[in-house]
Amino acid sequence: MKKANFSQLNHKTFKPSEFMKARRPEQFSDSQVNSEPLIPKEQFDYHLATMTERCQEKDFENFCRLLAQKEICPNLTIQTGSTGGGDSKADTETYPVSDEISLKWYECIDRKAANERWAFAISVQKTWKTKIKGDVEKIVLTNRGYKRIYFMSNQAIRDKDKSKIQDELTKKYGLPVWILDKQWIVDKVYSNNRFDIAISTLNISYIENKKLIGFNDAEKLSDLATVEKQIDGFDSYINSGYLFVEDCLYAATLSRELEKPQFEVYGRFERAKRVAEEFGVNQQVIRITYQHAWTAYWWFNDFKLANKLYDVLEALSINSNQVWDLERLCNLFTVLQTATHTECLTSDEAKLDSRYSALLNKLSTIANDKSRPNTSTAAKFHILLLELSKAFMDNKSLSNIFYELQLLLDATHNLIDVPIDPLIKIIKELNNFIDDSNFDNLFEKIIAISSTQLSNEEKGRLLIQKGLRKLQSNNEHEAIKLFARAISHLLQYEHRHDFIQAQALIASTYESMGLFWAARGCYAIAVHQINKDFDEHGTMPQVMSSLLSHLVWIEIRLGRVPCALMWLNFKNIIDFHILELVPDQKSNSNNELIDTVLGILILKTKYTDLDNLSFLPDLLDRLGLFMSEFAALYALGHDKVIKADFKFENDLYEFCTSWLNQPANTELPKYSVWNADKIISISSLVLGVKFNFDLPNDKELLLFAESILSAIECFLTTGLTHKWFPIQANVNCILKTDSTLSSIYYKEVEDDCGEIAIHISAQPDILFLLQDTKAHKDIFELVMKIICEAVIYQDDDGMKAMIEEDLALDRMNHLINLPTILDNILGSQLRYSINQ
C-alpha cells in the first residue's frame, strides 16, 4: 500500500495556504500586484527619525492619530493647539460611542474604548523619558478620569527601557501606560499595509506600485463595500439581527478571499462572533467560529489559532444532535491531525486522543439512533472517515474501512439528506496514495455514483422543464408524471435546490386539480428542505414566503381556520425576522385577500362551535387580521363592539350577507373547521369516491390520517388516464389509538345496513412509529388496502403504468412520512385545534 511520507515535511515547508490556493483559486485574490513595498523600509525609518529637522511635528501627530484609529481604537478626537506637544496634555483622546456602534468595529484592540476615556500623547523629542513623564503627569492632573494612556514616539526605544518606564508610571499613577515607539510604528505600517496613512500625512516619496485588479476581486471589493455600508447602517430597533450577523460573516469571508491583511480578516471574524453572540442564534456562532478556524489554517497557516478555536468550536458543537455541526469538528480535527504529523503542532497541543474520543462517542450515539435513518447514516459516514484518517496517519491497514464504506454507500440509495459529495471528493484525493483492492472497488463505485449524480441532475432539470411545458398546455396529469420523475432523480442532498423546485411544482399542480391534501404534503416537503438548509447554512430563499402562502390558502380551502392561522403566523415570522421582506403592493393585496376570505370562513362557523371562540377576536387583532376580527365579532353577536371599534354605521346583517355572497365563498366548504369536538373528521373526493376518516381529537392521530389521505390522493391522481374506476361512493375509515399495539392494525367491519368501514388502530406515538421500517411497510399496505376498497383497474397494464411510468408508489411513499416532516418544521408551533 502506497503511503504519503509526512516525515519529509516540516513547519518550514508545509503551507496549507499554498495547497488551498492551488485547489481553490477562486477563493483567493486574482489581482496582480508588485510585491515590493511602496516605501523602502530604510527610507521610512529614516523619515521617522528626522521629523523635527523638517518641522513635521504636526504631520507626525496626524499620522499617529490615524494609525491609532486603525490599530487601537477608531473613536479619537482631532485636537487643536500648538505643535510638538506644546500644550503638554493629550494630543488626542477617545470620545464615547454607543455599544451598537462599537459592536461594528473590527480594527481595535478593545471595545472598552467605546465607554472609557483613553489619552494619547504624541512626541518627536529625542529626550523621550523626560517628555513622557511630564505628559503623563499633566494628563493625570486634568482629573478627566482617563483609564489608559498611550505615548507614541518617533524614537527607537530599547525594550528594557520601555518596560521600565511603563511599569514605573503605571505604578505611580494607578493606570496603564503604554509606549509605542518607532519599531511599533514601522511594524504596523509594513505588517498591516498602512502605507496609505504614511503617504497621505507625512509627505513621503514612494514607489508607484502597479496593481491590476482581477475580475473576481473587482466583484468582491464591490460586495465588500456594499455589505460594510449595510453593517454601518444597522439599527437594532429596525433591522433583523440575524441578517446583521450574516452580513458580518460575509464581510469576513470576502476579506479572506481578497487576501486582506491577517489582522483585518481576523478582526472581521471576531466582530462577526461578537455580533452573533448579541443578536444572532447559536448556529451562527458555530458557523463563524468554524470559518474563523478554517481561515486561520488554510489562509494564514496559523496552526496555533486553528488549534485554539477547535476548543471553542467543540464546546459549542459536541453536544449537538445535528450531524453537520459535528461534521465541522471532524473537518477541523482532520487538518489539525495533519498539522501534528507535519510537526507544526505537538501532540500535546493538538490533544488528538481526547478530541478523537469525544467526537467518536458523540457520532456513535447519533449513528445508533434508529429513529433518524438519514442522520444515523450520515453519522456512520463521518465515523468511518475519522477512522480512515486516523488509520492513514498511523500507517495502519485501511482495507476494512474501504469495505465498510462500500456497504454504507449502498445503503444511501434512497436517503435524501446524506451528503455524498464530500465523501466523493475525499476518496478521489486518496487515489494518489492508496493501492488496495478494496479501495479499487470503492473507487469504482464512487466514480459510478459521481457520474450518475451528474446525469441525474441534468435529467431532473430537463424533466422539470418538460413538466412546465405540459402544465402550460393544461396537461396536468402528464406534468405530475414528469415532476415525479424529476424528483426521483434529485433525491441526493447535492441536488436539493432542484428538488425543492420540483416539489413546489408538483404541489402546485395538485393544488390546481383540487387535490389539497396531496398539495399540502408536497409544499410541506419543500418547506422542510429549505428549513434544513437554513439550519445548516444560515440562508433562506425568498421562495419560502411563497410556499408558506400556498399552505395558508390550502388550509383555507379545506376550511381549517386554526391550521390557516398557524401557517400564517409562521409565515409572518419568516417574512419579517428571517427574510426581512419589505411589504409591497402585491404582498399587501395578498394579505388583504387572505384576511377577507378567512373572514368568510369565520362567518360560516356552526352555531355549536361558537362557545369555544370567545377569545378569537383578540387573537385575530394581534395577528393584524382586522376583517377576520370583524367577522368573528359579528358571529359572536358583538354588534355594539363592531360599531364602536370599527366606526361602522351600515346595516351589519346586509353587509355580512353580501360578504358571504362573494365568489370566493363558492370555493370554500359548507362550514368552517375548528377541530374542537371530541370526534373530528377529514375527507377527500378522488375519482368520484369520498374517503372519510373519523378519529378522536388527537394531534398525532390527525397527522396520521392526513398522511394517509395525502398518500391516497397522490396515488390516484393519474388513475383515470389508466382506466381506474370507482366501485364505491364512500369509503369510511375509523381511527383510534391502542397502547397495547406495537404496529398498525386494521380490519373491515360491516354495520347493520351492510356498509363496510375500515377500523384502524395504532399505538399513541405515531411519530415514533413512522421511523420503524416495518411500521412504514404496514402503513403502505394499509393505504393500498383503502384504495382497493374504493377503486378497481381494468387491466394489469393500467396498474403497471401507474407504478412504473407515473411513479404512483413513490409519490405516495414520500407523503407517508408527512407527520415527521410537519413536526420538524413547526415543532411546538404545530397546532390543529382552536383549543390550542
C-alpha positions in Angstrom: 0.0 0.0 0.0 1.4 3.4 -1.0 1.5 6.0 1.8 2.3 9.7 1.9 5.6 10.3 3.7 4.8 13.1 6.2 8.2 12.8 7.7 9.6 14.7 4.7 7.5 17.7 5.6 8.1 20.2 8.4 6.8 23.5 9.6 9.1 25.4 7.2 7.8 23.7 4.0 4.2 22.7 4.9 1.9 25.6 4.0 -1.8 24.8 3.8 -2.4 28.2 2.1 -0.4 27.1 -0.9 -2.3 23.8 -1.2 -5.7 25.5 -0.9 -4.8 28.2 -3.4 -3.8 25.6 -5.9 -7.0 23.6 -5.4 -9.4 26.5 -4.9 -8.0 29.5 -6.7 -11.4 31.2 -6.9 -11.3 31.6 -3.1 -8.2 33.7 -3.3 -7.3 37.0 -4.8 -6.9 37.1 -8.6 -5.3 40.6 -8.7 -1.7 41.1 -9.9 0.4 43.3 -7.7 4.1 44.1 -7.3 5.3 42.5 -4.1 7.8 45.3 -3.4 6.6 47.7 -0.6 5.5 51.2 -1.6 8.2 52.7 0.7 11.5 51.0 1.3 11.8 50.3 5.0 15.2 52.1 5.4 13.7 55.2 3.8 10.6 55.1 6.1 12.8 54.5 9.2 15.0 57.5 8.3 12.0 59.7 7.6 10.5 59.0 11.1 13.9 59.7 12.8 14.2 63.1 11.2 10.8 64.6 11.8 12.0 67.6 13.7 14.5 68.5 11.1 11.7 69.0 8.5 9.3 70.7 11.1 6.8 67.8 10.6 5.7 67.7 14.3 2.1 68.3 13.3 2.2 65.9 10.4 3.5 63.2 12.8 0.7 63.9 15.2 -1.9 63.5 12.5 -0.1 60.3 11.2 -0.1 58.8 14.8 -3.7 59.7 15.3 -4.8 58.0 12.1 -2.6 55.0 12.7 -4.0 54.6 16.3 -7.5 54.8 14.9 -6.8 51.7 12.8 -4.6 49.8 15.3 -6.0 50.7 18.7 -9.4 52.4 18.7 -11.3 54.3 15.9 -13.1 56.9 18.2 -10.3 59.5 18.5 -10.9 63.2 18.5 -9.0 65.8 16.5 -7.2 68.1 18.9 -6.2 71.7 18.1 -3.3 73.6 19.6 0.4 74.3 19.2 2.7 71.8 17.6 5.3 69.5 19.2 3.1 68.6 22.1 3.3 72.2 23.3 0.1 72.1 25.3 1.5 69.2 27.4 -1.9 67.5 27.6 -3.5 64.8 25.5 -2.8 65.2 21.8 -5.9 63.1 21.1 -8.3 61.1 23.2 -11.3 58.8 22.9 -14.9 60.1 22.8 -17.8 57.9 24.0 -19.8 55.9 21.4 -22.8 53.5 21.8 -22.4 49.8 22.2 -24.2 49.3 18.9 -21.5 51.3 17.1 -18.5 49.7 18.9 -20.0 46.3 18.1 -19.3 47.0 14.4 -15.6 47.7 14.9 -13.2 45.3 13.5 -10.0 47.3 13.8 -9.4 47.9 17.5 -7.7 46.2 20.4 -10.5 46.5 22.9 -14.2 47.7 22.8 -13.7 49.3 26.2 -12.5 52.4 24.3 -16.2 53.0 23.5 -17.1 54.0 27.0 -13.7 54.6 28.7 -11.5 57.7 28.3 -8.1 57.0 26.8 -5.4 59.6 26.3 -2.7 59.7 23.7 0.4 61.8 24.0 2.5 62.1 20.8 6.1 63.3 20.7 9.1 63.7 18.4 11.5 64.8 21.1 14.7 62.8 21.5 14.6 63.2 25.3 11.6 60.9 25.3 11.9 59.9 29.0 11.5 63.5 30.2 8.7 64.1 27.8 6.6 61.0 28.7 7.0 61.7 32.4 5.9 65.3 32.0 3.0 64.4 29.7 1.6 61.6 31.8 1.7 63.7 34.9 -0.1 66.6 33.4 -2.7 64.3 31.7 -3.4 62.7 35.1 -3.7 66.1 36.8 -6.5 67.1 34.4 -8.7 64.8 36.5 -10.7 63.8 33.5 -10.9 60.2 34.5 -8.6 58.7 32.0 -8.4 54.9 32.2 -5.4 54.4 29.9 -2.5 56.5 28.5 -0.6 55.8 25.2 2.7 57.6 24.5 3.6 57.5 20.7 7.2 58.4 19.8 9.3 58.5 16.6 12.3 57.4 18.7 13.8 53.9 18.8 13.4 52.8 22.4 15.1 49.7 23.9 12.6 47.1 25.2 14.3 47.2 28.6 13.9 50.9 28.9 10.4 50.8 27.6 9.3 48.2 30.1 10.9 50.0 33.0 9.2 53.4 32.3 5.9 51.7 31.6 5.9 49.9 34.9 7.2 52.9 36.8 4.5 55.3 35.5 1.7 52.6 35.8 2.6 52.0 39.5 2.9 55.8 40.2 -0.4 56.9 38.7 -2.5 53.7 39.1 -3.5 53.4 35.4 -1.9 51.5 32.5 0.7 53.5 30.5 1.9 52.1 27.1 4.8 53.3 25.0 4.5 52.8 21.2 7.9 53.7 19.7 9.3 53.7 16.2 9.7 49.9 16.0 6.0 49.5 16.7 5.1 52.1 14.1 7.2 50.5 11.4 5.9 47.1 12.2 2.2 48.2 11.9 2.8 50.1 8.7 4.5 47.1 7.0 2.7 44.2 8.6 -0.8 45.7 8.2 -0.3 47.6 4.9 -0.8 51.2 6.4 1.2 52.9 3.6 -1.8 55.0 2.6 -1.7 56.7 6.0 2.0 57.3 5.9 1.9 58.7 2.3 -1.1 60.9 2.9 0.2 62.5 6.2 4.0 62.5 6.1 4.7 63.9 2.6 7.0 60.9 2.0 8.0 59.8 -1.5 7.0 56.4 -2.6 7.3 53.8 -5.4 4.3 53.7 -7.7 3.0 50.2 -7.1 1.2 48.9 -10.2 -1.8 46.7 -9.3 -4.1 45.1 -11.8 -7.4 44.3 -10.1 -8.7 40.9 -11.1 -12.2 40.3 -12.4 -13.2 38.3 -9.3 -11.6 40.8 -6.9 -13.4 43.7 -8.5 -16.7 42.0 -7.8 -15.7 41.0 -4.3 -14.5 44.5 -3.5 -17.8 46.0 -4.6 -19.6 43.4 -2.5 -17.4 44.2 0.5 -18.1 47.9 0.2 -21.8 47.3 -0.1 -22.0 44.9 2.9 -19.9 47.2 5.1 -22.3 50.0 4.3 -25.2 47.8 5.4 -23.3 46.9 8.6 -22.7 50.6 9.4 -26.4 51.3 8.8 -27.7 48.5 11.1 -30.2 49.7 13.7 -31.3 47.0 16.2 -34.7 48.7 16.5 -35.5 48.4 12.8 -33.3 45.6 11.2 -33.1 41.9 11.7 -30.3 40.8 14.0 -30.0 37.6 12.1 -29.2 39.2 8.8 -26.8 41.6 10.5 -24.8 38.6 11.7 -24.9 37.1 8.2 -23.6 40.4 6.7 -20.7 40.5 9.2 -19.8 36.9 8.3 -20.0 37.6 4.6 -17.7 40.6 5.1 -15.2 38.4 6.9 -15.3 35.8 4.1 -14.9 38.4 1.4 -11.8 40.0 3.1 -10.3 36.5 3.4 -10.8 35.8 -0.3 -9.4 39.2 -1.2 -6.3 38.2 0.9 -6.6 41.3 3.1 -4.0 41.6 5.9 -4.4 38.9 8.7 -5.3 41.4 11.4 -8.2 42.8 9.2 -9.5 39.3 8.4 -9.3 38.1 12.0 -10.8 41.4 13.1 -13.9 40.9 10.9 -14.4 37.3 12.1 -14.1 38.5 15.7 -16.7 41.2 15.0 -19.0 38.6 13.4 -18.8 36.5 16.5 -19.5 39.4 18.9 -22.5 40.4 16.8 -23.7 36.7 16.7 -23.5 36.4 20.4 -25.6 39.5 20.9 -28.0 39.5 18.0 -27.8 36.0 16.4 -28.5 32.4 17.1 -26.3 29.6 18.3 -25.9 28.1 14.8 -24.4 31.4 13.6 -21.9 31.4 16.4 -20.9 27.9 15.5 -20.5 28.7 11.8 -18.5 31.8 12.4 -16.1 30.0 14.8 -15.6 27.2 12.3 -14.9 29.6 9.4 -12.5 31.6 11.6 -10.6 28.4 12.4 -10.7 27.3 8.8 -9.4 30.7 7.7 -6.5 30.6 10.2 -5.4 27.2 8.9 -5.9 27.4 5.2 -5.3 31.1 4.5 -2.7 32.2 7.1 -1.0 28.9 8.1 -1.9 29.9 11.7 -1.9 26.4 13.3 -1.9 27.8 16.9 -5.1 29.8 16.4 -6.8 27.0 14.5 -6.0 24.7 17.4 -7.2 27.2 19.9 -10.5 27.7 18.1 -11.1 24.0 18.0 -11.7 24.0 21.7 -14.2 26.9 21.3 -16.0 25.0 18.4 -16.0 21.8 20.4 -17.7 23.5 23.4 -20.4 24.8 21.1 -20.9 21.7 19.0 -20.1 18.5 20.8 -23.5 18.2 22.5 -25.4 18.9 19.2 -27.5 16.2 17.7 -27.1 17.7 14.2 -24.5 15.9 12.1 -23.5 19.0 10.2 -22.3 20.6 13.5 -20.1 17.6 14.2 -19.0 17.5 10.6 -17.3 20.8 11.1 -15.5 19.4 14.1 -14.4 16.4 12.0 -13.1 18.6 9.3 -11.1 20.7 11.7 -9.8 17.6 13.6 -8.5 16.2 10.3 -6.5 19.2 9.4 -5.1 19.5 13.0 -4.1 15.9 12.7 -2.1 16.7 9.6 -0.6 19.7 11.4 0.7 17.4 14.1 2.2 14.9 11.6 4.0 17.7 9.9 5.3 18.9 13.2 3.5 22.2 13.0 1.8 21.3 16.3 2.9 18.9 19.1 0.7 16.0 20.1 0.1 17.6 23.5 -1.1 20.8 21.8 -3.4 19.1 19.4 -4.9 16.8 22.0 -5.7 14.3 19.3 -6.6 11.3 21.5 -9.1 13.1 23.7 -10.6 15.0 20.8 -10.9 11.9 18.8 -12.7 10.0 21.6 -15.1 12.8 22.2 -16.1 13.0 18.5 -16.3 9.3 18.1 -18.6 8.9 21.2 -21.0 11.6 20.0 -21.2 10.3 16.5 -21.7 6.8 17.7 -24.7 7.9 19.8 -26.3 9.5 16.7 -25.4 6.5 14.5 -27.2 4.2 16.9 -30.4 6.3 16.8 -32.6 4.3 14.5 -35.4 6.8 14.7 -33.4 9.1 12.4 -32.2 6.9 9.5 -30.7 9.8 7.3 -28.9 11.3 10.3 -27.8 8.0 11.5 -26.3 7.1 8.1 -24.5 10.5 7.9 -23.0 9.9 11.3 -21.7 6.5 10.2 -20.0 8.1 7.2 -18.2 10.5 9.5 -17.1 7.8 11.9 -15.6 5.8 9.0 -13.9 8.9 7.6 -12.5 9.7 11.1 -11.2 6.1 11.4 -9.8 6.3 7.9 -7.9 9.5 8.6 -6.5 8.1 11.9 -5.5 4.8 10.4 -3.9 6.6 7.4 -1.8 8.8 9.7 -0.9 5.8 11.9 0.2 3.8 8.8 -2.4 1.0 9.6 -4.4 -1.1 7.1 -7.3 0.7 5.5 -8.8 -2.2 3.6 -11.6 -3.0 6.1 -12.7 0.7 6.3 -12.9 0.8 2.5 -15.1 -2.2 2.5 -17.4 -0.7 5.2 -17.7 2.4 3.1 -18.8 0.4 0.2 -21.6 -1.2 2.2 -22.7 2.2 3.6 -22.7 3.7 0.1 -25.2 1.0 -1.0 -27.4 1.9 1.9 -27.7 5.6 0.9 -29.5 5.0 -2.4 -33.0 6.2 -1.2 -31.9 8.6 1.6 -32.4 12.2 0.9 -30.3 14.0 3.4 -27.0 12.2 3.3 -24.3 14.4 1.7 -22.3 12.1 -0.7 -20.3 14.8 -2.4 -17.7 15.4 0.4 -17.1 11.6 0.5 -16.6 11.5 -3.2 -14.0 14.3 -3.1 -12.1 12.6 -0.2 -12.0 9.2 -1.9 -10.8 10.8 -5.2 -8.0 12.6 -3.3 -6.9 9.3 -1.7 -6.4 7.7 -5.1 -3.0 9.5 -5.2 -1.8 7.5 -2.1 -3.6 4.2 -1.8 -3.0 0.8 -3.6 -5.6 -1.7 -2.3 -8.2 -4.0 -3.9 -11.0 -2.9 -1.6 -10.1 0.7 -2.3 -10.2 0.0 -6.0 -13.7 -1.4 -5.7 -14.8 1.6 -3.6 -13.2 4.0 -6.1 -15.1 2.4 -9.0 -18.3 2.7 -7.0 -17.6 6.4 -6.3 -16.9 7.1 -9.9 -20.2 5.4 -10.9 -22.1 7.4 -8.2 -20.5 10.6 -9.3 -21.4 10.2 -12.9 -24.9 9.1 -12.0 -25.4 12.2 -9.9 -24.3 14.5 -12.6 -26.6 12.8 -15.2 -29.4 12.6 -12.6 -29.1 16.4 -12.0 -29.4 17.1 -15.7 -32.2 14.6 -16.2 -34.1 16.2 -13.3 -33.8 19.7 -14.7 -34.9 18.5 -18.2 -37.9 16.8 -16.7 -38.8 19.9 -14.8 -38.7 22.0 -17.9 -40.8 19.4 -19.8 -43.3 19.3 -17.0 -43.6 23.1 -17.0 -44.4 23.0 -20.7 -47.1 20.3 -20.1 -48.5 22.5 -17.3 -48.7 25.5 -19.6 -50.7 23.4 -22.1 -53.1 22.4 -19.2 -52.0 18.7 -19.4 -51.8 18.3 -15.6 -51.6 14.5 -15.5 -48.5 14.5 -17.7 -47.0 17.3 -15.7 -47.4 15.3 -12.5 -45.7 12.3 -14.0 -42.8 14.4 -15.2 -42.3 16.2 -11.9 -42.5 12.9 -10.1 -39.7 11.5 -12.3 -37.7 14.7 -11.8 -37.9 14.2 -8.0 -36.7 10.6 -8.3 -33.6 11.9 -10.0 -33.0 14.7 -7.4 -33.1 12.9 -4.1 -29.4 13.3 -3.4 -28.6 16.1 -0.9 -26.4 17.8 -3.5 -29.4 18.4 -5.8 -31.7 19.8 -3.0 -32.3 23.2 -4.8 -33.7 21.5 -7.9 -35.5 19.0 -5.6 -37.3 21.9 -3.8 -38.4 23.4 -7.2 -39.8 20.0 -8.4 -41.7 19.5 -5.1 -43.2 23.0 -5.3 -44.2 22.4 -8.9 -45.9 19.1 -8.3 -47.6 20.6 -5.2 -48.9 23.5 -7.4 -50.2 21.0 -9.9 -52.1 19.0 -7.3 -53.5 22.3 -5.9 -54.8 23.3 -9.3 -56.5 19.9 -9.6 -58.3 20.4 -6.2 -56.2 17.7 -4.5 -55.4 19.8 -1.5 -54.1 17.1 0.8 -51.5 16.0 -1.7 -50.6 19.6 -2.5 -50.3 20.4 1.2 -47.9 17.5 1.7 -45.7 18.3 -1.2 -45.5 22.0 -0.2 -44.5 20.9 3.3 -41.7 18.7 1.9 -40.3 21.7 0.0 -40.6 23.9 3.1 -38.9 21.2 5.2 -35.9 21.0 2.9 -35.5 24.8 2.9 -35.7 24.8 6.7 -33.0 22.2 6.9 -30.8 24.3 4.7 -31.4 27.3 6.8 -30.4 25.4 10.0 -27.2 24.2 8.3 -26.1 27.1 6.1 -28.0 30.1 7.5 -29.5 31.2 4.3 -33.1 31.1 3.1 -34.5 31.9 -0.4 -37.5 34.2 -0.7 -39.5 31.4 -2.3 -40.1 30.2 1.3 -42.6 33.0 1.7 -44.5 31.9 -1.4 -44.6 28.3 -0.3 -46.0 29.2 3.1 -48.6 31.4 1.4 -49.7 28.4 -0.6 -50.0 26.4 2.7 -52.2 29.1 4.2 -54.5 29.1 1.2 -54.8 25.4 1.2 -55.9 25.3 4.8 -58.4 28.0 4.0 -59.7 25.9 1.1 -60.0 22.9 3.4 -61.9 25.2 5.9 -59.4 24.7 8.7 -59.2 28.1 10.4 -56.7 27.1 13.2 -54.3 25.5 10.7 -54.5 28.5 8.4 -53.7 30.8 11.4 -50.8 28.5 12.4 -49.2 28.7 8.9 -49.9 32.4 8.7 -48.2 33.1 12.0 -45.2 31.0 10.9 -45.1 32.9 7.6 -45.1 36.2 9.4 -42.1 35.2 11.5 -40.2 34.1 8.4 -41.1 37.2 6.3 -40.3 39.8 9.0 -37.4 38.2 11.0 -35.6 36.0 8.6 -36.2 37.2 5.0 -36.8 40.8 6.1 -39.3 41.3 3.3 -40.4 44.9 2.7 -44.2 44.9 2.2 -45.2 46.0 -1.3 -48.5 46.3 -3.2 -48.5 42.6 -4.2 -47.9 41.3 -0.7 -50.4 43.7 0.9 -53.0 42.7 -1.6 -52.4 39.0 -0.9 -52.6 39.6 2.9 -55.9 41.6 2.5 -57.3 38.8 0.4 -56.4 36.2 3.0 -58.0 38.3 5.7 -61.2 38.8 3.7 -61.6 35.1 2.7 -60.7 34.0 6.2 -63.5 36.3 7.4 -66.0 34.5 5.1 -64.9 31.2 6.6 -65.4 32.6 10.1 -68.9 33.7 9.2 -69.6 30.1 8.2 -68.9 28.8 11.7 -71.5 26.4 13.0 -73.5 27.6 16.0 -72.2 24.8 18.2 -68.6 25.9 17.7 -69.2 29.5 18.8 -69.0 28.7 22.5 -65.3 27.9 22.0 -64.4 31.1 20.2 -64.8 33.9 22.7 -61.1 34.7 22.6 -60.9 34.7 18.8 -61.4 38.4 18.1 -58.4 39.4 20.4 -56.3 36.7 18.7 -57.1 38.0 15.2 -56.5 41.6 16.3 -53.0 40.6 17.4 -52.4 39.0 14.1 -53.5 42.1 12.3 -56.4 40.3 10.6 -59.0 43.1 11.1 -61.6 41.8 8.6 -61.5 38.4 10.2 -61.8 40.1 13.6 -64.9 41.9 12.3 -66.4 38.6 11.2 -65.6 36.9 14.5 -67.3 39.8 16.5 -70.4 39.5 14.3 -70.6 35.7 14.6 -70.3 36.1 18.4 -73.0 38.7 18.5 -70.9 41.7 19.5 -72.6 44.2 17.2 -72.0 47.1 19.6 -68.3 46.4 19.7 -68.2 46.5 15.9 -70.0 49.8 15.7 -67.7 51.3 18.4 -64.3 49.9 17.3 -64.8 50.0 13.5 -67.0 53.1 13.4 -69.4 51.0 11.4 -72.8 52.7 10.7 -74.3 50.5 8.0 -76.6 47.5 8.4 -74.5 44.7 9.7 -76.7 41.9 8.5 -76.8 43.2 4.9 -73.0 43.8 4.9 -72.2 40.3 6.2 -74.7 38.6 3.8 -73.1 40.5 0.9 -69.8 39.4 2.2 -70.9 35.7 2.2 -72.1 36.1 -1.4 -68.7 36.9 -2.7 -67.4 34.5 -5.4 -64.6 33.2 -3.1 -67.3 31.5 -1.0 -68.0 29.0 -3.8 -64.6 27.5 -3.3 -64.9 27.1 0.5 -66.5 24.2 2.4 -70.0 24.5 3.8 -68.8 25.1 7.3 -65.5 26.1 8.8 -63.5 23.6 10.7 -62.3 24.3 14.3 -61.4 20.8 15.5 -63.0 21.5 18.9 -65.2 18.3 19.1 -64.3 15.1 20.7 -64.6 13.3 17.4 -63.2 15.1 14.3 -63.3 14.2 10.6 -61.3 14.8 7.4 -62.2 13.7 3.9 -61.3 13.9 0.2 -63.1 13.3 -3.1 -60.9 11.4 -5.6 -62.1 9.6 -8.7 -65.7 10.1 -7.6 -65.0 8.3 -4.2 -65.3 10.1 -0.9 -62.7 8.9 1.5 -63.7 9.9 5.1 -61.7 9.5 8.3 -63.3 9.8 11.8 -61.0 9.9 14.7 -60.6 11.1 18.3 -59.4 14.7 18.8 -55.8 13.8 19.0 -52.9 15.7 17.2 -50.7 12.7 16.3 -53.7 10.6 15.1 -54.9 13.6 13.0 -51.4 13.8 11.5 -51.5 10.1 10.7 -54.9 10.5 9.0 -53.7 13.4 7.0 -50.7 11.4 5.7 -53.0 8.6 4.6 -55.4 10.9 2.8 -52.4 12.7 1.2 -51.0 9.4 0.0 -54.3 8.3 -1.4 -54.7 11.5 -3.4 -51.1 11.2 -4.7 -51.6 7.6 -5.8 -55.0 8.1 -7.6 -54.1 11.4 -9.3 -53.4 9.8 -12.7 -55.8 6.8 -12.2 -58.4 7.9 -14.7 -55.9 8.1 -17.6 -55.1 4.4 -16.9 -58.7 3.2 -16.6 -59.1 3.1 -12.8 -62.8 3.3 -11.9 -64.7 3.7 -8.6 -66.6 0.8 -7.2 -67.8 2.6 -4.0 -69.3 6.0 -3.5 -67.8 6.2 0.1 -65.0 4.6 2.0 -65.2 5.2 5.7 -62.2 4.8 8.0 -62.4 4.9 11.8 -59.1 5.6 13.6 -58.2 5.0 17.2 -55.2 4.6 19.4 -54.3 1.4 21.3 -51.3 1.5 23.7 -51.1 -2.4 23.6 -50.1 -2.4 19.9 -46.6 -2.1 18.6 -47.6 -1.5 15.0 -50.7 -0.8 12.7 -53.8 -3.0 12.9 -56.8 -2.7 10.7 -59.9 -4.8 9.9 -63.2 -4.4 8.0 -66.4 -4.1 10.0 -69.8 -4.4 8.4 -72.7 -2.5 10.0 -76.4 -3.4 10.2 -77.0 -1.7 6.8 -74.4 -3.7 5.1 -71.9 -0.8 4.8 -68.3 -1.6 5.4 -65.9 0.6 7.4 -62.2 0.1 7.9 -61.3 0.2 11.6 -57.7 1.2 12.1 -55.7 1.1 15.4 -52.3 2.4 16.1 -50.0 3.0 19.1 -50.3 6.5 20.5 -46.8 7.6 19.5 -47.3 7.9 15.7 -44.2 10.0 15.1 -42.0 7.3 16.7 -43.9 4.5 14.9 -43.2 6.1 11.5 -39.4 5.7 12.0 -39.8 1.9 12.1 -39.2 0.2 8.7 -41.8 -2.5 9.4 -44.4 0.0 10.5 -43.8 2.1 7.4 -44.4 -1.0 5.3 -47.6 -1.7 7.3 -48.9 1.9 6.6 -48.0 1.4 2.9 -50.1 -1.7 2.8 -52.9 0.0 4.7 -53.1 2.8 2.2 -53.3 0.3 -0.7 -56.0 -1.7 1.2 -58.1 1.5 1.5 -57.6 2.3 -2.2 -58.6 -1.2 -3.3 -61.8 -0.9 -1.3 -62.7 2.1 -3.4 -61.5 1.6 -7.0 -60.6 -1.1 -9.5 -58.3 -1.1 -12.5 -59.4 -2.5 -15.8 -56.2 -4.5 -16.6 -52.7 -5.2 -15.4 -51.2 -2.8 -17.9 -53.0 0.1 -16.2 -51.5 -0.9 -12.8 -48.1 -1.3 -14.3 -48.2 2.1 -16.0 -49.3 3.7 -12.7 -46.3 2.2 -10.9 -43.6 2.3 -13.5 -44.4 5.4 -15.6 -46.3 7.6 -13.1 -44.3 6.6 -10.1 -47.5 6.5 -8.1 -46.0 4.3 -5.3 -43.0 6.6 -5.0 -45.2 9.7 -4.8 -47.4 8.0 -2.2 -44.5 6.8 -0.2 -43.0 10.3 0.2 -46.1 11.5 2.0 -46.4 8.7 4.4 -43.6 10.5 6.4 -45.7 13.7 6.5 -46.2 13.7 10.3 -42.5 13.7 10.9 -41.9 16.4 8.3 -44.6 18.7 9.8 -43.2 18.1 13.3 -39.7 19.0 12.1 -40.9 22.2 10.5 -43.2 23.6 13.3 -42.2 21.8 16.5 -44.2 23.3 19.4 -46.0 25.6 16.9 -47.8 22.6 15.3 -51.4 23.3 16.3 -54.5 21.9 14.7 -57.3 22.9 17.1 -58.7 26.2 18.2 -58.4 24.9 21.8 -54.6 25.1 21.4 
